[in-house]
Amino acid sequence: MSAFAADDWARSEAMPSEEEIRRVRQLIDRVRADLGGLTAEEQAQISEAVAVVRRSRTTMLGMPRIGPPVSDAHSSESV
């Protein structure tokens, strides 16, 4: 097997199938419809929960934050 063939195989296996894409789109549509039926208070609670999860994931994964950098009082630049 050539390296080129392995690359094609890996690429095709990494991509979701059309069926998988269709099913995820259907799930997204169902969730959006269900969210639309919630009260404003319920929607606010879900928004806050999503924000908490996103903040914790950003911290755990060490992903860059969106926005201005936070100053670090312990960094060598501030000494």
DRENDO-1510 file (C-alpha; in Angstrom, 1 decimal, always signed):
<recs>
REC; n; res; u; v; w
REC; 1; MET; +0.0; +0.0; +0.0 .
REC; 2; SER; +1.4; +3.4; -1.0 .
REC; 3; ALA; +1.5; +6.3; +1.4 .
REC; 4; PHE; -0.9; +8.1; -1.0 .
REC; 5; ALA; -3.5; +5.3; -0.7 .
REC; 6; ALA; -3.2; +5.4; +3.1 .
REC; 7; ASP; -3.8; +9.1; +3.1 .
REC; 8; ASP; -7.0; +8.7; +1.0 .
REC; 9; TRP; -8.2; +5.9; +3.3 .
REC; 10; ALA; -7.6; +8.0; +6.4 .
REC; 11; ARG; -9.2; +11.0; +4.9 .
REC; 12; SER; -12.4; +9.1; +3.9 .
REC; 13; GLU; -12.6; +7.4; +7.3 .
REC; 14; ALA; -12.2; +10.7; +9.1 .
REC; 15; MET; -15.1; +12.3; +7.3 .
REC; 16; PRO; -18.7; +11.6; +8.5 .
REC; 17; SER; -21.0; +9.8; +6.2 .
REC; 18; GLU; -23.9; +11.6; +4.6 .
REC; 19; GLU; -26.2; +9.6; +6.8 .
REC; 20; GLU; -24.3; +10.7; +10.0 .
REC; 21; ILE; -24.5; +14.3; +8.8 .
REC; 22; ARG; -28.3; +14.0; +8.1 .
REC; 23; ARG; -28.9; +12.5; +11.6 .
REC; 24; VAL; -27.0; +15.2; +13.4 .
REC; 25; ARG; -28.9; +17.9; +11.4 .
REC; 26; GLN; -32.2; +16.3; +12.4 .
REC; 27; LEU; -31.1; +16.2; +16.1 .
REC; 28; ILE; -30.1; +19.9; +15.9 .
REC; 29; ASP; -33.5; +20.7; +14.4 .
REC; 30; ARG; -35.3; +18.8; +17.2 .
REC; 31; VAL; -33.3; +20.5; +19.9 .
REC; 32; ARG; -34.0; +24.0; +18.4 .
REC; 33; ALA; -37.7; +23.2; +18.2 .
REC; 34; ASP; -37.7; +22.0; +21.8 .
REC; 35; LEU; -35.8; +25.0; +23.0 .
REC; 36; GLY; -38.3; +27.3; +21.3 .
REC; 37; GLY; -41.0; +25.8; +23.4 .
REC; 38; LEU; -39.4; +26.7; +26.7 .
REC; 39; THR; -40.2; +29.7; +28.8 .
REC; 40; ALA; -37.8; +32.7; +28.8 .
REC; 41; GLU; -36.7; +31.7; +32.3 .
REC; 42; GLU; -36.0; +28.1; +31.2 .
REC; 43; GLN; -34.1; +29.3; +28.2 .
REC; 44; ALA; -32.0; +31.6; +30.5 .
REC; 45; GLN; -31.2; +28.7; +32.8 .
REC; 46; ILE; -30.0; +26.6; +29.8 .
REC; 47; SER; -27.9; +29.5; +28.5 .
REC; 48; GLU; -26.2; +29.9; +31.9 .
REC; 49; ALA; -25.5; +26.2; +32.1 .
REC; 50; VAL; -24.0; +26.2; +28.6 .
REC; 51; ALA; -21.8; +29.2; +29.6 .
REC; 52; VAL; -20.6; +27.3; +32.7 .
REC; 53; VAL; -19.7; +24.2; +30.7 .
REC; 54; ARG; -17.9; +26.3; +28.0 .
REC; 55; ARG; -15.9; +28.1; +30.7 .
REC; 56; SER; -14.9; +24.9; +32.4 .
REC; 57; ARG; -14.0; +23.2; +29.1 .
REC; 58; THR; -11.8; +26.2; +28.1 .
REC; 59; THR; -10.0; +26.1; +31.4 .
REC; 60; MET; -9.5; +22.3; +31.3 .
REC; 61; LEU; -8.4; +22.2; +27.7 .
REC; 62; GLY; -6.2; +25.2; +27.9 .
REC; 63; MET; -7.9; +26.7; +24.9 .
REC; 64; PRO; -7.4; +30.4; +24.2 .
REC; 65; ARG; -10.0; +32.8; +25.5 .
REC; 66; ILE; -11.9; +35.2; +23.3 .
REC; 67; GLY; -11.3; +38.8; +24.3 .
REC; 68; PRO; -8.4; +40.7; +25.9 .
REC; 69; PRO; -5.7; +38.8; +27.7 .
REC; 70; VAL; -6.1; +38.5; +31.5 .
REC; 71; SER; -3.1; +40.0; +33.4 .
REC; 72; ASP; -1.1; +37.6; +35.4 .
REC; 73; ALA; +0.2; +39.1; +38.6 .
REC; 74; HIS; +2.8; +36.2; +38.9 .
REC; 75; SER; +4.3; +36.5; +35.4 .
REC; 76; SER; +7.8; +37.7; +34.9 .
REC; 77; GLU; +6.6; +40.6; +32.8 .
REC; 78; SER; +4.9; +42.2; +35.8 .
REC; 79; VAL; +8.0; +42.2; +38.0 .
</recs>
